[in-house]
Amino acid sequence: MAISSKRKLARDLSVDARELPAREHPRRSLTQSIAWRLQMWHAAILVSVVVGLCTAWFLQARRARLNEIDAELTSAARVLDGSLRGFDLRGFDKTERPLNELLAADDHLRLSLPRELTDRRGNHPAPYFGIWLEDGRQLKSERLPDGFSLKPSQSQPEAPERDGPNAILREVRIVGPAGSLILVGRDIGREIAELNRLAMRIAAFAMLILAAGLCGGWWLARSVLRPIAAMSDAASRFSAADMSPRINVVETESELGQLATILNEAFDRVERSFDQQRQFAADASHELRTPLAVIQSQIELALKRERTSEEYVKTLTTCSSASERLSDLVESLLTLARLDFSSQPTERTSVRVDLVAARCIDLMRPVAYQAEVSLRSELEPAIVSGDPKQIERVIFNLLKNSVAYNRPHGEAVLSVAIVDSSVELILQDNGIGISESDLAHVAERFYRADKARSRVHGGSGLGLSIALGIIANHGGTMQIASQLDQGTTVTVHLPLASNRPRDPAKEPVDLI
């Protein structure tokens, strides 16, 4: 089994455990409401579409009806035109001959509108017509409206519609034989009234469509925004005092369902981070209290009665040891705090990892000798960009654990090599190993797999956490593989310096 070093998320939470007062939501004006804005946009678009379509509908119906009337009047005018062609109009272009000579008793009957056209009107006024010669004299007319006059500007065929007395008239004019003018018209008040009724029905239909559309749009906007309101409610109830609120995810396939899932995952991370912070505070308090209690108890015992010089020396030695442990613990906590608030090393320089590793082995060699553990190294020149003191601390912490959790006559081998584009540091020992249940937690702060052995060696349970944080800040990874009673292998990968020299052993490098 192995674990990998991944930076813990939200590790710098500053949420305290105090219950926050209920948040007062600021009042929004109507125009600031998203639902209201959506409804306004929806209404504007719907009104534009419905009004446009209904207007086009009415205009098309009106045009069709008027075209039908024009066709009817034009047909009647053509009939008069055909009848008029049977008369000799050439000889009557002078005023000497009266018009009654032209219209004989029987001939004038031929100049009449078709009977079916007049019968079709029923109780409504029949169509009227008039025929004028080229010189303006009226040849014949029937049922012309009262006060009708053919204005000179109306002698042209294009004058289809005009208002008559108490009526709306529509006329068609065509040019007949010998320059004559034929006019046919009729009252279209009934058709205009029908068109007005059609306009009212279309308006009522449009109002019905608008009302249904607006109601549907408001319901749709409220339905779309209802999950957002639920998210806002869950987020507002989520606090340090109560981290249980979660968003009810119903539609995981939709965008809002995915957003709710993401928010729930964020809430879970915040809750886990808060629990870790709370556990860290409790563990730190406990670890700090232990050496302080030792110092306090030793001083109280020493002050109870007169002591010999040797006893005072022993008491002061114990207090000094507890003070050192307290100092180390405080220093470790400060280091973790700095790592939590910084994602990059405070100092970046070219570091020869192999030389740093050799220096750490030299420092640990007396401790290893005392523990009867053999230290070996296989080091290749390798350069990374980072903080040399932090990298030294990583290697030293790993060596310290490898020696502390080893057996007499055990061995620890540290190797440094360049693999692909990274520097690989492997520390392998044949110590007591780590159980599978402990392996998943060894990098947690204040976690000790073997508590008795940790107390003996003065371990605080922060060494691997600090190493993990430093490696993460340098953009590296750390894996730990172990088997109980077989040993442990720690593998660290750090990015190789991008501006590394071709031969690191021959290039000047900044070291500790």
Salt bridges, closest charged atoms under 4 A:
ASP16 OD2 - ARG18 NH2 2.56
GLU68 OE1 - ARG65 NH1 3.23
ASP70 OD1 - ARG170 NE 2.56
GLU72 OE1 - ARG120 NH1 3.29
GLU72 OE2 - ARG186 NE 3.07
ASP81 OD2 - ARG85 NE 3.10
GLU101 OE1 - ARG97 NE 3.63
ASP107 OD1 - ARG110 NH2 3.55
ASP135 OD2 - ARG137 NE 2.75
GLU142 OE2 - LYS140 NZ 3.75
GLU142 OE1 - ARG143 NH1 3.64
GLU161 OE1 - ARG170 NH1 2.49
GLU171 OE2 - ARG162 NH2 2.78
GLU171 OE1 - ARG173 NH2 2.70
GLU191 OE2 - ARG65 NH2 3.23
GLU191 OE2 - ARG121 NH1 3.76
GLU191 OE2 - ARG186 NH2 3.17
GLU191 OE2 - ARG190 NH2 3.50
ASP233 OD2 - ARG237 NE 3.00
ASP268 OD1 - ARG246 NH2 2.85
GLU271 OE1 - ARG246 NH2 2.60
ASP275 OD1 - ARG278 NH2 2.75
GLU287 OE1 - ARG325 NH2 3.18
GLU287 OE2 - ARG448 NH2 3.03
GLU287 OE1 - ARG455 NH1 3.85
ASP340 OD1 - ARG11 NE 3.79
ASP340 OD1 - ARG445 NH2 2.80
ASP354 OD2 - ARG352 NH2 2.87
GLU372 OE1 - HIS409 NE2 3.59
GLU378 OE2 - ARG376 NH1 3.80
GLU392 OE2 - ARG359 NE 3.23
GLU411 OE2 - ARG376 NE 2.76
GLU424 OE2 - HIS493 NE2 2.98
GLU444 OE2 - HIS441 ND1 2.89
ASP450 OD2 - ARG453 NE 3.66
ASP485 OD1 - ARG407 NH2 3.47
ASP503 OD2 - LYS506 NZ 3.72
